[in-house]
Amino acid sequence: MRELLTALDVENKAFGKVLRGYDPLEVDEFLDTVAESLHDHVGRCKRLEQERQLLEDQLKEYTNLKNSLQEALLMAQRSADDKIKAAKDQGEAIIAEARAKGEQIIFEASSEREHIRREVNHLRSIKKELAGELAGLVSRFQVLLEGSEEEEYQEERSD
């Protein structure tokens, strides 16, 4: 593979003189132009190489940043999913507890209602008994009063 020429190689190139050859001043001017152009192209290549390297470094940074952001996003998604699951679990536990308390309250209210119903029935039967006993007492007092009035009447008559 051939080695690349530098601007210095072009500037230092000397040609042999021949009769009927090219004008040495024109050749020197052209070589100077070629050397200058070559020098500009080498400088441009170096700048482009530096720019390429800079862009590659930026690309690596952006790639790393993209990967970091993707990992962060994935972790955030997992965290959100975990929080949603925990909230659902907690919600289900609260609902289950509320249902259990509701059932307990219903059971206790039903038991209390049954107890009150039995108590009311018991009080009604006591009321009936007392009413019967009171009626019996009133009846006895009536009999006694009537008997007592008759005795008084007969005593008055016998007197």
TARA-V109089 format. One record per residue. RES is the residue in three letters. PHI is phi in whole degrees, 0 to 359 (NA if undefined). OMEGA is omega as a letter, one per 20 degrees, with the letter a starting at -180 (NA if undefined). D_LAST is the distance of its C-alpha to the last C-alpha in Angstrom with 1 decimal. Layout:
BEGIN
res:phi:omega:d_last
RES:PHI:OMEGA:D_LAST
RES:PHI:OMEGA:D_LAST
END
This chain:
BEGIN
res:phi:omega:d_last
MET:NA:a:174.5
ARG:286:r:176.2
GLU:278:a:175.3
LEU:287:r:174.0
LEU:281:r:176.2
THR:254:r:175.2
ALA:298:r:176.2
LEU:295:r:178.5
ASP:299:a:180.2
VAL:292:a:181.0
GLU:296:a:182.2
ASN:271:a:184.5
LYS:291:r:185.9
ALA:241:r:189.7
PHE:253:r:191.8
GLY:287:a:195.4
LYS:264:r:197.8
VAL:227:r:199.8
LEU:288:a:202.1
ARG:62:r:200.5
GLY:270:r:197.0
TYR:283:r:194.1
ASP:290:a:194.1
PRO:300:r:192.9
LEU:293:r:191.2
GLU:295:r:189.2
VAL:297:r:188.3
ASP:297:r:187.2
GLU:296:a:185.1
PHE:295:r:183.5
LEU:297:r:182.9
ASP:297:r:181.4
THR:295:r:179.1
VAL:296:r:178.2
ALA:297:r:177.5
GLU:296:r:175.4
SER:296:r:173.5
LEU:297:r:173.1
HIS:299:r:171.9
ASP:297:a:169.3
HIS:293:r:168.2
VAL:296:r:167.9
GLY:298:r:165.8
ARG:296:r:163.7
CYS:299:r:163.2
LYS:296:r:162.2
ARG:298:r:159.7
LEU:294:r:158.3
GLU:295:r:158.1
GLN:296:r:156.2
GLU:296:r:153.9
ARG:300:r:153.4
GLN:297:r:152.5
LEU:299:r:150.1
LEU:295:r:148.5
GLU:296:r:148.3
ASP:298:r:146.6
GLN:297:r:144.2
LEU:298:r:143.5
LYS:297:r:142.7
GLU:299:a:140.4
TYR:295:r:138.7
THR:295:r:138.5
ASN:297:r:136.9
LEU:297:r:134.6
LYS:299:r:133.7
ASN:296:r:133.0
SER:297:r:130.9
LEU:295:r:128.9
GLN:296:r:128.4
GLU:296:r:127.1
ALA:297:r:124.9
LEU:296:r:123.6
LEU:296:r:123.0
MET:294:r:121.2
ALA:296:r:119.1
GLN:297:r:118.3
ARG:298:r:117.3
SER:298:r:115.2
ALA:297:r:113.5
ASP:298:r:112.9
ASP:297:r:111.5
LYS:293:r:109.2
ILE:296:r:108.1
LYS:296:r:107.4
ALA:298:r:105.5
ALA:295:r:103.5
LYS:297:r:102.7
ASP:300:r:101.7
GLN:295:r:99.5
GLY:298:r:98.0
GLU:296:r:97.3
ALA:295:r:95.7
ILE:296:r:93.5
ILE:297:r:92.5
ALA:298:r:91.8
GLU:295:r:89.7
ALA:297:r:87.8
ARG:297:r:87.1
ALA:298:r:85.9
LYS:296:r:83.6
GLY:299:r:82.4
GLU:296:r:81.6
GLN:297:r:79.9
ILE:297:r:77.8
ILE:298:r:76.9
PHE:298:a:76.0
GLU:295:r:73.9
ALA:295:r:72.2
SER:296:r:71.6
SER:296:r:70.2
GLU:296:r:68.0
ARG:299:r:66.8
GLU:295:r:66.0
HIS:297:r:64.1
ILE:296:r:62.1
ARG:299:r:61.4
ARG:296:a:60.1
GLU:295:r:58.0
VAL:298:r:56.6
ASN:299:r:55.8
HIS:296:r:54.2
LEU:294:r:52.1
ARG:296:a:51.0
SER:293:r:49.9
ILE:296:r:48.0
LYS:301:r:46.4
LYS:297:r:45.4
GLU:299:a:44.0
LEU:296:r:42.0
ALA:297:r:40.9
GLY:295:r:39.8
GLU:296:r:38.0
LEU:296:r:36.4
ALA:298:r:35.3
GLY:298:r:33.9
LEU:295:r:32.0
VAL:298:r:30.7
SER:298:r:29.7
ARG:296:r:27.9
PHE:298:r:26.1
GLN:295:r:25.1
VAL:298:r:23.8
LEU:297:r:22.0
LEU:296:r:20.6
GLU:297:r:19.7
GLY:296:a:18.1
SER:291:r:16.3
GLU:292:r:15.1
GLU:294:r:13.9
GLU:296:r:12.0
GLU:296:a:10.4
TYR:294:a:9.9
GLN:289:r:8.4
GLU:291:r:6.1
GLU:292:r:5.2
ARG:286:r:5.3
SER:284:r:3.7
ASP:274:NA:0.0
END
